[in-house]
């Protein structure tokens, strides 16, 4: 029996910051009645990381934001290997570009500080 998996769309946005490009992966739950991205996040990340776009650029080097079925954006925090670690709230009521920028700032801080 095949498990019912999450229905989602994703997009890769590249943001130039401090003379470097940071990938921001935007995942949107399509809310079609199957499992939510929240509950299937590990499989969703595996599927995205299998895309040829990430052959030379590991998922762990990207900031990941996620729009849930209620339309709220959160960050998906990854460990250094690119595996799901936790969800982190992003400021509510901000536009997507501000959320992207916030995710990039957090990613860079984690990389520089070695923590979450």
C-alpha positions, 0 to 999 in steps of 0.5 A: 500500500502506497503512503499518501504523501504531501502535495506541495509546490516549491521554488528556488530563489537566489538572493545576492548578499555580501557578494555571495548568492544564497539559495532560498527554497520556498515550499508551499503546501497545496492543501489537497487533503493529503498529508501536510508538508509539516507532517511529511517534511523529511520526505519533502526535503529528500524529494527536493534535494534529489532535483539536479539543481542541488547536485553541486550545491547541498540543500544545507547551504540553502535557507528554507521557508515554508507556507503552511495550509493556513498561509503562514510562513515558517523557516525549516531549519536544517542540520549541516547535512541538510536534514530536517532539524526543526521549524522556526517561526518567522515574523507574521504579516511580513511580505515574502521578500522580507521573510526570504531576507530573514531566513538568509540572515538566520542561515548566515548567522548559523553558519558563522556561529555554528549553532541554531 
